[in-house]
C-alpha cells in the first residue's frame, strides 16, 4: 500500500514539474527580445517611443529584416491609438545586410527615401537607427540605398554619419 502511495505521489510530482516546464517555455516564447521605435508627436516636437516586440532569437542580419518589416508595417492598433506612427514607408524593403565588428550595414530600397519633409525624414532615420541597435549587439549602423552608401539623405540634405554609432547619442532624439 505504501508503495502505491509513493508511486502516485511521484507521478503527481512529475506531472506538476512537466506543467511548470511547459508554462515556463510558453512564457519565455512571449518575452520581448527587441525594441521597435515609433514616432511620437509631442505637439511642438517629435521624439521616439520604444515598443517591445518578440522577433525570435536571430542574428543581427536576420533580425534586421524583421525590424525593418516592423517599421514599415507600423504600430499596432493599440499603439496607434496612443499616438504612435511610423515614418518609414510601407513599401520599404531590406535588400541586404552585413554584420562585422558590431557594425550592421543595411541596404534599403529606394522607397525609404521617398516622400516626407525634413521632420518626416529625421523621424525615419531615427526610427531606423535606434531600432536596429536593439538589442545591444549592434553598436553602429551603416546605411546604403539601392547599394549606394548614404552620406546625405533625401532632398532635404540631411547628413548621415558613416557609420552611425549609438554610443555617441545620449537619450532619445527630439526634433
BAFI-3210 file (N, C-alpha, C; in Angstrom, 3 decimals, decimal comma, padded with zeros to 6 digits):
// residues 175
n [1|2|3|4|5|6|7|8|9|10|11|12|13|14|15|16|17|18|19|20|21|22|23|24|25|26|27|28|29|30|31|32|33|34|35|36|37|38|39|40|41|42|43|44|45|46|47|48|49|50|51|52|53|54|55|56|57|58|59|60|61|62|63|64|65|66|67|68|69|70|71|72|73|74|75|76|77|78|79|80|81|82|83|84|85|86|87|88|89|90|91|92|93|94|95|96|97|98|99|100|101|102|103|104|105|106|107|108|109|110|111|112|113|114|115|116|117|118|119|120|121|122|123|124|125|126|127|128|129|130|131|132|133|134|135|136|137|138|139|140|141|142|143|144|145|146|147|148|149|150|151|152|153|154|155|156|157|158|159|160|161|162|163|164|165|166|167|168|169|170|171|172|173|174|175]
n.u [000,807|001,886|003,845|002,308|001,136|003,443|004,248|002,094|002,298|004,828|004,292|002,383|003,978|005,816|004,093|003,310|005,773|006,246|004,136|004,835|007,217|006,263|004,671|006,668|008,284|006,450|005,901|008,436|008,684|007,116|008,262|009,465|012,099|013,332|013,334|011,222|011,154|008,874|007,417|006,533|004,325|004,717|003,347|004,737|007,149|008,870|009,498|010,985|009,371|009,787|008,637|008,005|008,883|008,516|010,638|012,003|014,804|017,535|020,290|022,081|021,781|019,574|017,644|017,467|015,992|013,419|013,024|013,042|010,820|008,861|008,950|008,123|005,583|004,323|002,831|000,884|-002,731|-003,431|-001,111|-001,102|-003,404|-002,423|-001,062|001,226|003,272|004,613|007,258|008,474|008,208|005,624|006,293|008,982|011,851|014,162|017,102|019,532|022,008|024,865|027,092|029,626|032,123|030,482|029,164|026,364|025,488|023,061|021,110|018,764|015,686|014,906|012,505|012,609|013,603|011,773|009,239|007,888|009,477|011,404|011,081|009,758|011,665|013,829|012,634|012,281|014,945|015,884|014,132|014,934|017,730|017,763|016,114|017,483|019,714|018,981|018,592|021,587|023,776|024,435|026,288|026,682|025,458|025,471|024,288|022,892|021,446|019,803|022,212|024,120|026,280|025,122|025,554|024,424|021,103|018,052|016,226|016,256|018,754|019,930|022,518|024,241|025,820|028,646|030,006|026,802|026,853|025,588|026,385|027,349|025,240|023,168|020,366|016,987|016,272|015,089|013,206]
n.v [-001,190|001,233|001,593|002,029|004,499|006,103|005,883|007,093|009,674|010,364|010,315|012,364|014,526|014,523|015,128|017,686|019,058|018,845|020,392|022,926|023,291|023,443|025,758|027,635|027,567|028,436|031,012|032,242|032,249|034,356|036,615|039,852|040,561|042,575|046,110|048,252|051,344|053,991|057,039|059,750|062,337|065,324|067,666|070,328|069,300|066,309|062,949|059,742|056,692|053,703|050,410|047,157|044,162|040,810|039,084|036,788|034,586|035,564|036,211|039,352|040,191|038,707|039,486|042,190|042,219|041,530|043,685|045,971|045,316|045,480|048,224|049,256|048,166|049,421|050,787|048,807|048,611|049,420|050,804|052,845|054,146|055,307|057,372|056,853|056,533|055,432|056,672|055,397|054,351|052,157|050,472|049,989|048,009|045,665|045,115|043,866|042,768|043,116|042,093|043,005|043,257|044,588|046,464|047,010|046,774|048,002|047,647|049,366|049,601|052,061|053,212|053,944|056,510|058,147|060,732|062,740|065,276|067,490|066,971|064,487|062,931|063,033|061,701|059,199|058,323|058,315|056,422|054,103|053,850|053,770|051,559|049,442|049,163|047,689|044,550|045,113|044,078|045,250|047,991|050,063|051,510|051,267|052,851|052,023|052,803|051,168|049,877|051,894|053,767|055,996|059,360|061,799|062,379|062,275|064,884|066,929|067,165|065,937|065,124|062,073|060,057|057,940|055,202|055,327|055,737|054,337|054,690|057,269|058,893|060,361|059,474|059,665|061,032|064,378|066,340]
n.w [000,000|000,838|-001,125|-003,398|-002,792|-002,705|-005,367|-006,694|-005,624|-006,614|-009,349|-009,493|-008,734|-010,855|-012,995|-012,196|-012,302|-015,053|-016,045|-015,005|-016,427|-019,098|-018,947|-018,303|-020,639|-022,603|-021,640|-021,822|-024,575|-025,276|-024,271|-024,846|-027,187|-028,478|-029,242|-030,953|-032,511|-032,665|-033,964|-031,931|-031,588|-030,007|-029,968|-030,300|-030,861|-031,942|-030,947|-030,204|-029,343|-027,731|-028,370|-027,199|-028,856|-029,985|-031,779|-032,088|-031,561|-033,253|-035,472|-035,928|-038,676|-039,679|-037,833|-038,435|-040,798|-039,878|-038,152|-039,856|-041,386|-039,375|-038,811|-041,288|-041,437|-039,330|-036,281|-033,916|-033,601|-031,008|-030,241|-032,150|-031,346|-029,082|-030,161|-031,632|-034,569|-037,728|-039,664|-041,666|-044,946|-046,113|-048,219|-048,022|-048,366|-047,151|-048,697|-048,334|-045,929|-043,770|-041,217|-039,090|-036,670|-034,782|-036,301|-038,248|-041,528|-043,622|-046,503|-048,103|-049,984|-052,529|-051,820|-049,176|-049,086|-050,304|-050,454|-047,731|-045,959|-043,978|-041,143|-041,201|-042,511|-040,722|-038,588|-039,756|-040,238|-037,560|-036,400|-037,778|-037,117|-034,259|-033,779|-035,079|-033,493|-031,324|-029,826|-027,792|-029,353|-031,741|-032,409|-034,134|-037,210|-040,675|-043,528|-046,642|-049,788|-052,226|-052,732|-052,647|-050,623|-048,070|-047,423|-047,469|-046,941|-048,593|-050,379|-048,653|-047,661|-045,380|-043,223|-042,842|-040,558|-041,087|-039,949|-038,244|-034,877|-032,038|-029,351|-029,296|-028,949|-026,586|-024,802|-026,180|-029,425|-030,051|-032,170]
ca.u [000,000|002,778|004,496|001,335|001,027|004,681|004,225|001,109|002,888|005,911|003,655|001,796|005,099|006,329|003,124|003,405|007,012|006,038|003,273|005,650|008,137|005,511|004,295|007,886|008,681|005,487|006,094|009,680|008,483|006,394|009,024|010,041|013,548|013,842|012,518|010,994|010,878|007,918|007,423|005,518|004,144|004,559|002,730|005,690|008,336|008,693|010,508|010,740|008,906|010,062|007,650|008,623|008,465|009,105|011,013|012,652|016,270|018,135|021,496|021,788|021,320|018,223|016,782|017,257|014,896|012,175|012,894|012,642|009,432|008,016|008,886|007,313|004,197|003,809|002,396|-000,378|-003,881|-003,322|-000,015|-001,570|-004,361|-001,614|-000,447|002,474|003,188|005,889|007,588|009,089|007,194|005,173|006,905|010,426|012,312|015,575|017,687|020,665|022,662|026,166|027,402|031,022|032,706|029,468|028,525|025,380|025,276|021,758|020,857|017,315|015,152|014,761|011,261|012,922|013,966|010,715|008,208|008,314|009,746|012,544|010,716|009,466|012,921|014,564|011,962|012,565|016,322|015,970|013,455|015,773|018,981|017,526|015,563|018,494|020,723|018,347|019,328|022,875|024,898|024,738|026,684|026,715|024,714|025,891|023,115|023,010|020,187|019,993|023,613|024,985|026,411|024,425|026,163|023,422|019,825|016,873|016,387|016,423|020,179|020,278|023,799|024,175|027,134|029,018|028,724|026,059|027,238|024,583|027,026|027,631|023,962|022,628|018,922|016,262|016,311|013,927|013,374]
ca.v [000,000|002,389|001,693|002,617|005,915|006,750|005,949|008,115|010,964|010,616|010,618|013,700|015,472|014,539|015,880|019,089|019,599|018,955|021,543|024,114|023,416|023,900|027,157|028,445|027,657|029,298|032,382|032,746|032,466|035,613|037,717|040,674|040,453|043,768|047,318|048,940|052,745|054,721|058,488|060,301|063,781|065,993|068,983|071,230|068,499|064,874|062,093|058,325|055,882|052,304|049,385|045,832|043,191|039,470|038,738|035,481|034,595|035,634|037,012|040,741|040,358|038,172|040,319|043,465|042,014|041,611|045,041|046,874|044,968|046,028|049,674|049,509|047,788|050,461|050,381|048,071|049,496|049,997|051,774|053,990|054,866|056,099|058,470|056,475|056,271|055,150|057,498|054,514|053,985|050,766|049,655|049,876|046,624|045,450|044,389|043,068|043,165|042,536|042,415|042,746|044,126|045,396|047,384|046,413|047,501|047,686|048,161|049,505|050,002|053,497|053,669|054,509|057,924|058,898|061,437|063,259|066,617|067,376|066,298|063,083|062,255|062,864|060,622|057,949|057,925|057,989|055,140|053,030|053,695|053,340|050,200|048,453|048,983|046,947|044,676|045,779|043,504|046,174|049,276|051,078|051,166|051,900|052,857|052,037|052,802|050,509|049,514|053,073|054,326|057,273|060,353|062,856|061,685|062,940|066,212|067,873|067,275|065,522|064,421|060,766|059,569|056,648|054,670|055,984|054,997|054,546|055,159|058,705|059,594|060,162|059,607|059,610|062,329|065,267|067,218]
ca.w [000,000|000,906|-002,428|-004,320|-002,432|-003,146|-006,836|-007,068|-005,266|-007,571|-010,626|-009,354|-008,744|-012,225|-013,799|-011,785|-012,876|-016,504|-016,251|-014,750|-017,558|-020,268|-018,699|-018,401|-022,049|-023,310|-021,175|-022,408|-026,005|-025,460|-023,697|-025,919|-027,335|-029,150|-029,142|-032,218|-032,185|-033,485|-033,755|-031,041|-031,798|-028,711|-030,186|-030,963|-031,189|-032,134|-030,334|-030,426|-028,220|-027,991|-028,013|-027,177|-029,865|-029,945|-033,148|-032,073|-031,470|-034,577|-035,555|-036,297|-040,058|-039,794|-037,002|-039,141|-041,747|-039,118|-037,600|-040,937|-041,706|-038,307|-039,020|-042,483|-041,115|-038,448|-034,945|-033,774|-033,402|-029,660|-030,257|-032,941|-030,504|-028,142|-030,897|-032,292|-036,007|-038,372|-040,825|-042,660|-045,940|-046,054|-049,273|-047,798|-048,342|-046,836|-049,826|-047,888|-044,679|-043,415|-039,830|-038,740|-035,658|-034,117|-037,249|-039,136|-042,776|-044,197|-047,843|-048,230|-051,281|-052,720|-051,196|-047,867|-049,233|-050,995|-049,701|-046,440|-045,484|-043,067|-039,889|-041,504|-042,840|-039,463|-037,872|-040,471|-039,921|-036,141|-036,188|-038,298|-036,376|-032,877|-033,792|-035,482|-032,445|-030,232|-028,578|-027,815|-030,093|-032,835|-031,827|-035,187|-038,424|-041,936|-044,394|-048,101|-050,533|-053,527|-052,853|-052,618|-049,275|-047,893|-046,549|-047,458|-047,109|-049,154|-050,979|-047,544|-047,393|-044,023|-043,157|-042,186|-040,130|-041,657|-039,517|-037,167|-033,672|-030,990|-028,124|-029,380|-028,737|-025,239|-024,768|-027,451|-030,120|-030,123|-033,324]
c.u [000,857|003,475|003,569|001,206|002,267|004,716|003,248|001,660|004,003|005,337|003,034|002,874|005,680|005,395|003,170|004,653|006,902|005,189|004,034|006,615|007,447|005,137|005,520|008,317|007,742|005,627|007,341|009,549|007,767|007,138|009,648|011,560|014,152|012,883|012,436|010,560|009,925|007,944|006,242|005,488|003,840|003,950|003,646|006,981|007,922|009,790|010,179|010,200|009,107|008,916|008,335|008,028|009,179|009,379|011,685|014,161|016,859|019,440|021,133|021,245|019,889|017,229|016,481|016,116|013,556|011,960|012,435|011,194|008,478|007,872|007,984|005,839|003,543|003,327|001,121|-001,506|-003,822|-002,239|-000,404|-002,575|-003,643|-000,876|000,862|002,235|004,589|006,071|008,259|008,000|006,893|005,838|008,430|010,802|013,797|016,164|018,849|021,246|024,042|026,452|028,840|031,470|031,713|028,753|027,620|025,228|023,944|021,620|019,342|016,923|014,992|013,499|011,531|013,161|012,852|009,735|008,765|008,368|010,806|012,193|010,449|010,745|013,787|013,956|012,275|013,963|016,463|015,304|014,353|016,991|018,752|016,976|016,641|019,564|020,117|018,237|020,760|024,008|025,298|025,061|026,689|025,968|025,281|024,720|023,496|021,601|020,461|021,478|024,600|025,067|025,793|025,218|025,253|022,093|018,736|017,219|016,552|017,879|020,596|021,567|023,652|025,592|027,394|030,209|028,094|026,282|026,277|025,200|027,352|026,387|023,497|021,127|018,304|016,255|014,974|014,185|012,104]
c.v [001,264|002,625|002,354|004,113|006,676|006,893|007,025|009,506|011,338|010,993|012,021|014,774|015,612|015,343|017,371|019,750|019,763|020,178|022,850|024,340|023,952|025,372|028,065|028,632|028,582|030,760|032,982|033,004|033,781|036,823|038,526|040,535|041,613|044,929|047,931|050,356|053,370|056,194|058,878|061,817|064,423|067,390|069,925|070,520|067,050|064,160|060,645|057,697|054,426|051,417|048,030|044,943|041,868|039,078|037,375|035,620|034,503|036,403|038,412|040,913|039,868|039,032|041,644|043,358|042,158|043,019|046,024|046,592|045,537|047,543|050,009|049,184|048,826|049,902|049,543|049,085|050,167|051,067|053,026|054,816|055,704|057,228|058,131|056,233|055,970|056,094|056,671|054,091|052,486|049,885|049,583|048,410|046,599|044,564|043,497|043,618|042,531|042,970|042,032|043,757|045,034|046,378|046,602|047,311|047,047|048,384|048,173|049,902|051,517|054,061|054,341|056,013|058,767|059,557|062,126|064,753|066,435|066,624|064,813|062,306|062,043|061,728|059,268|057,438|057,515|056,656|053,987|052,804|053,207|051,917|049,177|048,232|048,362|045,488|045,118|045,153|044,346|047,531|050,406|050,563|051,963|051,747|052,921|052,101|052,266|050,237|050,669|053,612|055,721|058,161|061,584|062,199|062,638|064,306|067,283|068,007|066,912|064,710|063,148|060,340|058,197|056,090|055,548|055,141|055,343|055,130|056,638|059,546|059,321|060,408|059,512|060,987|063,077|066,196|067,991]
c.w [000,000|-000,434|-003,439|-004,055|-002,898|-004,672|-007,318|-006,766|-006,241|-008,933|-010,601|-009,398|-010,143|-013,139|-013,468|-012,366|-014,385|-016,824|-016,046|-015,910|-018,800|-020,113|-018,830|-019,847|-022,803|-022,905|-021,800|-023,899|-026,284|-024,919|-024,842|-025,968|-028,105|-028,925|-030,537|-031,861|-033,204|-033,094|-032,874|-031,231|-030,452|-028,856|-030,928|-031,343|-031,424|-031,361|-030,687|-029,160|-028,599|-027,554|-028,123|-028,246|-029,619|-031,391|-033,224|-032,027|-032,870|-034,472|-036,017|-037,719|-040,236|-039,015|-037,713|-040,146|-041,035|-038,562|-038,674|-041,341|-040,657|-038,449|-040,206|-042,233|-040,216|-037,126|-034,991|-033,572|-032,028|-029,598|-031,042|-032,138|-029,450|-028,848|-031,586|-033,772|-036,533|-039,550|-041,918|-043,642|-045,918|-047,106|-049,169|-047,662|-047,995|-047,924|-049,407|-046,604|-044,605|-041,989|-039,549|-037,693|-034,957|-035,026|-038,194|-040,358|-043,350|-045,542|-048,034|-049,647|-051,322|-052,091|-049,853|-047,946|-049,854|-050,032|-048,478|-046,305|-044,420|-041,781|-040,122|-041,793|-041,598|-038,645|-038,459|-040,142|-038,457|-035,831|-036,603|-037,410|-034,941|-032,826|-034,102|-034,419|-031,182|-030,630|-028,824|-028,591|-031,297|-032,216|-032,851|-036,412|-039,587|-042,909|-045,868|-048,675|-051,918|-053,786|-052,765|-051,181|-049,196|-046,948|-046,430|-047,817|-047,566|-049,742|-049,906|-047,127|-045,982|-044,037|-042,337|-041,837|-040,748|-040,900|-038,447|-035,922|-032,543|-029,724|-028,123|-029,146|-027,306|-025,282|-026,144|-028,110|-030,009|-031,302|-033,581]
res [x|x|x|x|x|x|x|x|x|x|x|x|x|x|x|x|x|x|x|x|x|x|x|x|x|x|x|x|x|x|x|x|x|x|x|x|x|x|x|x|x|x|x|x|x|x|x|x|x|x|x|x|x|x|x|x|x|x|x|x|x|x|x|x|x|x|x|x|x|x|x|x|x|x|x|x|x|x|x|x|x|x|x|x|x|x|x|x|x|x|x|x|x|x|x|x|x|x|x|x|x|x|x|x|x|x|x|x|x|x|x|x|x|x|x|x|x|x|x|x|x|x|x|x|x|x|x|x|x|x|x|x|x|x|x|x|x|x|x|x|x|x|x|x|x|x|x|x|x|x|x|x|x|x|x|x|x|x|x|x|x|x|x|x|x|x|x|x|x|x|x|x|x|x|x]
***
